[in-house]
Amino acid sequence: MSEYSQIPVPLAPLNEQKHILAKLEKLLTDLDKGIEYLETTKQQLKVYRHAVLKWAFEGNWEIKPLGKVAIVKRGKSKHRPRNAPELFGGKYPFIQTGDVRAANGRVVKEYTETYSEFGLKQSKLWPKGTLCLTIAANIADTAFLGFDACFPDSVVGITSDPNILNLDYVNFYIQKIKQEIEGKASATAQKNINVEFLEALEIPVPNPIQQVKIVNDIESRLSVCEKIEETIENSLQQAEALRLSIIKKAFEGKLVPQVPNDEPAEKLLERIRAAKGSGKPMKKEKVNAEKKVKTQSKKVAISESL
């Protein structure tokens, strides 16, 4: 016999089971509709974000190759194998493409690995504030270093003179054209991009004051968007918790009022087993009694009307 057959299951009266099921289906259907609305809103926010970035860079500004207005260099990790133990365990933060992606266009604030002095010698320590851009695996994810750090050649570091090019401006522009960059990478055999491609990337370059204004306008609009996204994520988590709570209450008998006159399911099962064991049909005293009451009620109603 299966061990699961020994698990006790609460059995409400049959009529109450039907009431519970109807209530459960209604509540869960309403909950699913709410979740669907939240998911739709999330998708609409993505469209809005793209529209904000598209609008922000519309202007008659001079177009220049990124390599002419910024320094674009690949990270370094020369030693092979890359996971040699002697490379790690020191004081120099070491980040990779996953860390950049997790920062989601903002600032890398955490790291899980560090380089030793030996690791640093075969790499390079980039300054805090460097704009990182992934060029392999996940393409064109961006983030700023929140501390001095090393990274491998699957990440590019971008630095610039703020009097010429604002890195926040560059960050948002790359986010705007990310799909185009990914498309170029997909056209290559290894699905990656190189420094030469990025240096040739054309970028509109307004004056520094205008760049700051564009950045502020974008951040103002996207901050509202991010707050809504945070609210949606919290609501989705609450919805899943509510789903579990509804199901729990259903099996605790707290979802619908209990009907005291209903025959308990345990008693019904006992009568079914007894009838099967004796080979006799199950008695219908309750059904016959209900019919008798209804018949008497009809007679009373008829006699009163005469």
C-alpha positions, -999 to +999 in steps of 0.1 A: +000+000+000+013+034-009+025+056+020+004+084+006-027+064+012-020+067+049-020+105+049-052+118+067-073+141+045-100+163+060-134+154+045-162+179+047-198+169+040-205+165+003-227+196+000-201+216+018-173+202-005-193+216-035-197+250-017-160+251-010-151+242-046-174+268-060-160+295-037-124+283-043-128+285-081-143+320-079-116+334-057-087+318-077-102+330-109-104+366-096-069+363-083-056+350-117-073+380-134-055+403-111-021+387-118-028+389-155-035+426-152-002+431-133+018+412-159+002+432-187+012+464-168+048+452-165+050+447-203+035+482-208+062+497-186+088+481-208+073+498-238+071+531-219+108+528-210+118+522-246+097+552-256+114+574-230+149+565-243+139+569-279+124+604-272+154+615-252+179+612-280+159+628-307+177+660-317+199+676-343+232+669-327+266+661-341+272+624-346+306+610-336+322+575-333+323+565-296+360+559-299+366+596-307+349+609-276+356+581-250+383+555-242+370+519-248+392+491-236+387+454-229+393+439-195+422+416-189+426+381-176+457+367-194+465+337-173+454+302-183+436+284-169+414+313-159+403+295-127+438+288-114+437+290-076+467+313-073+448+340-091+422+345-063+419+352-026+434+386-024+420+421-018+412+432-053+375+429-064+370+408-095+337+410-113+323+392-144+295+395-169+269+382-144+277+409-119+272+436-146+239+421-157+227+418-121+233+456-116+207+462-143+222+494-158+229+509-123+259+504-100+278+472-092+278+472-054+288+437-046+313+411-056+319+375-047+355+370-060+388+388-055+422+387-072+455+381-054+486+401-062+494+375-088+459+378-102+463+416-104+496+414-123+479+396-152+448+419-151+440+456-147+424+475-118+397+498-132+387+529-112+353+534-095+328+550-119+340+531-150+311+522-173+312+484-178+297+468-209+294+431-216+305+418-250+302+380-246+276+357-233+250+383-224+256+412-248+254+450-241+245+449-204+258+479-187+267+490-151+290+514-133+318+502-110+309+511-074+345+504-064+379+498-080+378+464-096+393+440-122+373+422-149+380+398-178+381+404-215+344+396-218+337+430-203+347+464-218+355+494-197+345+529-209+359+561-195+357+597-207+364+633-200+332+646-184+337+679-202+333+660-235+311+630-228+289+622-198+291+585-190+255+584-177+245+598-211+265+570-228+249+544-205+214+554-214+222+556-251+236+521-251+204+509-234+184+526-261+203+507-289+209+475-270+187+454-293+206+467-323+239+457-307+225+423-298+215+419-334+250+426-347+264+401-322+239+374-333+252+378-369+287+366-357+297+329-353+305+333-316+277+358-307+300+385-294+312+420-303+346+435-301+362+468-292+365+479-328+328+476-332+321+497-301+347+524-310+329+528-344+295+530-327+279+563-337+265+584-309+249+619-309+270+643-289+252+675-277+271+699-255+279+687-219+251+709-204+225+694-228+238+659-220+232+664-182+197+677-189+189+646-210+202+623-183+181+642-156+150+640-178+154+602-184+161+595-147+131+615-136+107+595-159+123+561-153+124+565-115+086+567-116+086+536-138+108+517-114+086+526-084+056+512-103+076+480-112+086+476-076+049+479-065+039+453-092+066+428-080+054+432-044+018+427-055+027+396-075+045+381-044+015+390-023-008+373-048+011+340-046+009+342-008-028+349-010-033+319-033-017+296-007-037+312+021-070+307+002-062+270-004-052+266+032-084+281+045-104+259+021-090+227+037-094+241+072-131+247+067-128+285+070-136+294+034-174+290+035-199+287+064-204+251+076-239+236+072-246+218+105-274+195+091-252+180+063-241+144+068-204+142+075-184+127+046-169+101+070-203+088+079-213+087+042-181+067+035-189+043+063-223+036+049-209+030+014-183+006+028-210-012+049-233-015+019-205-029-003-195-054+024-231-067+029-239-068-008-271-048-001-281-015-016-274+015+006-305+026+026-321+059+016-338+068+049-327+104+046-339+108+010-372+091+018-376+112+049-370+144+028-396+132+003-421+125+031-416+160+045-420+176+011-452+156+005-467+166+039-458+202+032-476+201-001-507+186+016-507+213+042-503+240+016-532+225-004-555+222+026-548+258+036-557+271+002-591+253+003 
